[in-house]
């Protein structure tokens, strides 16, 4: 407590302490940015089904800070710019959340499509396992290519990203794996199989006897 606060009457002294305890504008802007970021994460978690209720507590805290700063007359130009940017970001997120919740309640839109796709995937019969036999993966390019195409198809069905999984990369890996397995298992050929089990890609190898 400073000298001015100590010299003031008790009631005034309490008001001075409370005023001095108020966060600065910069601190409120930092808090607003953090809460907007946190709110987006919490809504993502809610829409993914990991939370049972929307994060309205965090949303209310964000809106309280926005209203408080809207009435602040001492914002500098830089602070006003930062504030407007944060409000614009929050407004964009809020409108998206509102539409998503509405689509969810009415059973339409992107949410309904994802739910339908998930249901179809869960109820669809598991595809048969496809098997390829390879004796020399370095020269048997057609067999390796068919195996690669089947593996890519299975990965895409499971929603896996295959952009960085090139055929050249797969060919090198399989050639090395084939030679290693032939030597370790004492066989002339290796049998590879691709299938889906429990929503996951199963890529297996064994000696072809």
N, C-alpha and C positions, 0 to 999 in steps of 0.2 A: 504494500500500500504506500503511495507517495504522500508527500507533505500536504498537498491540496486535499486529498481524500481524508487524511487524518484530522485536518482542521475543520472540515465540514460537519454539519449536524448529522446525526445518525441516519435519518431518512435520506438526506441528500447524498451522504457517503455511500449508502447502499446503491443508489442510482448510478453514482460515478463508477463504482466497482463493476456493476452489471454492464454499463456502457463500455468500459475498458475491456471487459471480457468478450465482447462481440468480435467475431472473426472479421478480418479485413476483407476488402473486396476481392483481392487476389486469392485469398484463402477460400472464399466462397466459390470463386470461379474454378479453382482446382477441385474442390469438393463436387461441384456440379459436373465437371468433366468425368471424374471418377464414377459418380453415381449413374450417369448416362451409360457409360461403358458397362458397368455392373448390371444395369437394368436390361441391356441388350442380351447379355449372357444369360440372365435369369429367364427372360422370355424365350430364348432359344431352348433352354432346358425344359421349360414348360411345354412348348410346342412339340418337343421330341418325346414327350410322355414321361419324363423323369421326375416331374413335379405335378402334384395334383391340383394346385391352384395358381392363378397368375400372380406375379410379384407386385401386388398393388401397394404394399407398404413402401417399397423402394420407389415406385412410380409416384406416390404421394409426396415423398421426400424431395424428389426431383422437381416436381411442380411447385412445391413450397419455396425452394431456392430460386426458381425462375421468377415467381411472383415478387419475391423480396428484392431481387436485383432489378426487376423492371421498374420499381419505385425509387431506385437509387439514383440520386441526382449528381453524385460525385464521380461517376464513371469517366475515366479518360477515354480518348478516342480508341486506343488500343484495347482497353478493357471492354468498351462497347462492341468493338468488332469481334472479340473473342466470345462475348456473351451472345451476340446475334448468331454466330456460327454454331454454337452449342445448342441454341434454341431451334435453329433450322434442322440440325441433325436429330434432335429429340422429336421434333414434329414429324419428320419423315419416318422415323421408327414407329412413332405412335400410330400414324395412319396405317402403316403396314400391319402392325399388331391388331388394330381394330378390324381391318379387312379379314385377316387370317382367323380371328376369333369368330367373326360373323360367318365366314365360309365353313368353319368347323361346326358351328351350331346349326347351320342350314344344310350341312352335308353336301357341299359343292366346292368348286374351285380347286386349287392346287392341293389343298389338304385332303380333299375327298379323293383325288386322283392317286395321291401317295398311299392313302389308306386302302384303296381298292387294289393297287398294285401289290401292296404288302400281303393283303388277304389272298390274292391269286397265287402269289409265290408260296405262301404257307400251305395252301390247299392243293397246289399242282403236284402231280405225281413226280417223284424224283426221276430224272432222266437216267437212262441206262449208262453204265460205265463203258467207255470206249477204250479199246486196247490197241496198241501199236507195238510191233516187234521190230527191233533194230539190231543189226549186226555191226554195222560200221556207220556211225552217225556222221562222220566227216564226209562220206561220199553219198550216203543214202539221203539226199536232200528232199525228195518227194515225201518220204515217210516222216522226216523231221518237220517238214512244212505242214503236213496234215495234223501232226501232233500239236504243233504250235497253234494252228487255227482252232483246234478243239479246245485247247487250254484258254485261249483268248476269249472264246465264246462263253466258256464256263465262268471266267472271271467277270465278264460283263454282266452275266445273269445275276451275279452276286453283288453287283454295284462297285466292283473294284476298279481302280484307275489303271489303265494299261497303256497310257500315252508314252511312258518311258520304258516299255518292255518291247524292244524291237526283236525282229526275227534273227538278225545277226547276233545279237546278244544271247538269245535263247539257243541258237545253233552252237555257239562256242561252249556254252555251259553244258548242253546235252552231250556233245562229243566228248568232253572231258569226263562227265559223269559216267557215260557208257563204258569208256575204257577202264575207268577205276572199278566199276562194278564187275566187269568181265574178269578182271584180274583178281579181285577179292573173292568173287563167288565161283570162279573156275568154270565159267560158261562161255559159249560162243556167241550167244545173243541175249539181249535184255528186253524184257517186256515192260512197257510203260502203259499206265492206264489213267484216264481222266474221268472224274465224275463229281457229283455234288452230294454231300451228306450234311444234313442239318444246316443248310444254307451256306456251307463253306465248300470251297474247291478242294478236292482230294486228288493229288497228283502222286502216284505211287510207281515204284519200280521194283522188279524182281527178276531173277534168273529165268530165262525161257528154256525149259528142259523138254 
